[in-house]
């Protein structure tokens, strides 16, 4: 089993920044990739950023150029730096770790972008 704990969410004004963290613990060996999803009220959960063990990243078009995913292997932590935040970025953000085809989810952290 892999346990994931997200942190760093909160309320921010439009144009502001936040950094989310996701700390992994448990059976973290052989995790293939990690990523971030988000789910806004009334919408489906969507993948917004991913990073492989080799450091290859991918982003949804909606966040490309504004969000950056990174990982610190020594700390077993993945980060999501979010800049130029917009009201439409408001959602619950979830961390995911994939291992042997199984996805492990964190509990989610709320991000609200509002003036």
KABEL-V254265 format. One record per residue. N is the residue number from 1. RES is the residue in one small letter. PSI is psi in radians with two decimals (999 if undefined). OMEGA is omega in whole degrees, 0 to 359 (* if undefined). Layout:
# KABEL-V254265
n | res | psi | omega
N | RES | PSI | OMEGA
N | RES | PSI | OMEGA
This chain:
# KABEL-V254265
n | res | psi | omega
1 | x | 2.58 | 177
2 | x | 2.28 | 176
3 | x | 2.40 | 180
4 | x | 2.34 | 178
5 | x | 2.06 | 179
6 | x | 2.69 | 175
7 | x | 2.90 | 174
8 | x | -0.07 | 179
9 | x | 3.02 | 178
10 | x | -2.88 | 180
11 | x | 2.29 | 180
12 | x | 2.62 | 178
13 | x | 2.70 | 175
14 | x | 2.40 | 184
15 | x | -0.19 | 181
16 | x | -3.06 | 183
17 | x | 2.66 | 172
18 | x | 2.69 | 172
19 | x | 2.11 | 176
20 | x | 2.56 | 176
21 | x | 2.61 | 177
22 | x | 1.92 | 181
23 | x | 2.23 | 180
24 | x | 2.49 | 176
25 | x | 2.99 | 182
26 | x | -2.41 | 183
27 | x | 1.26 | 188
28 | x | -0.14 | 179
29 | x | 2.58 | 178
30 | x | 0.30 | 169
31 | x | 2.20 | 184
32 | x | -0.72 | 183
33 | x | 2.84 | 176
34 | x | 2.81 | 181
35 | x | -3.13 | 179
36 | x | 2.32 | 171
37 | x | 2.88 | 171
38 | x | 2.70 | 179
39 | x | 2.01 | 177
40 | x | 2.75 | 180
41 | x | 2.26 | 178
42 | x | 0.09 | 182
43 | x | 2.83 | 178
44 | x | 2.71 | 175
45 | x | 2.35 | 182
46 | x | 2.51 | 176
47 | x | 2.24 | 180
48 | x | -0.43 | 179
49 | x | 2.52 | 178
50 | x | 2.73 | 178
51 | x | 2.31 | 180
52 | x | 3.03 | 176
53 | x | -0.53 | 180
54 | x | 0.01 | 176
55 | x | 0.14 | 178
56 | x | 2.28 | 184
57 | x | 2.72 | 173
58 | x | 2.65 | 185
59 | x | 2.61 | 169
60 | x | 2.61 | 180
61 | x | -0.56 | 185
62 | x | -0.33 | 183
63 | x | -0.10 | 183
64 | x | 2.32 | 181
65 | x | -0.25 | 179
66 | x | -0.59 | 182
67 | x | 2.57 | 177
68 | x | 2.20 | 176
69 | x | 2.47 | 178
70 | x | 2.91 | 179
71 | x | 2.58 | 175
72 | x | 1.75 | 185
73 | x | -0.55 | 180
74 | x | -0.54 | 181
75 | x | 0.00 | 183
76 | x | 0.76 | 186
77 | x | 2.45 | 174
78 | x | 2.53 | 184
79 | x | 2.71 | 171
80 | x | 1.85 | 176
81 | x | 2.13 | 184
82 | x | 2.04 | 180
83 | x | 2.86 | 178
84 | x | 0.84 | 185
85 | x | 2.53 | 181
86 | x | 2.75 | 177
87 | x | -0.57 | 180
88 | x | -0.10 | 173
89 | x | -0.11 | 179
90 | x | 2.18 | 184
91 | x | 2.99 | 166
92 | x | 2.24 | 182
93 | x | 2.26 | 183
94 | x | 2.43 | 174
95 | x | 2.52 | 176
96 | x | 2.47 | 172
97 | x | 2.33 | 180
98 | x | 2.29 | 183
99 | x | 2.07 | 180
100 | x | 0.71 | 176
101 | x | -0.03 | 179
102 | x | 2.39 | 178
103 | x | 2.32 | 177
104 | x | 2.31 | 186
105 | x | 2.58 | 169
106 | x | -3.13 | 185
107 | x | -0.24 | 179
108 | x | 2.65 | 176
109 | x | 2.36 | 185
110 | x | 2.31 | 172
111 | x | 2.15 | 179
112 | x | 2.17 | 180
113 | x | 1.91 | 185
114 | x | 2.59 | 176
115 | x | 999 | *
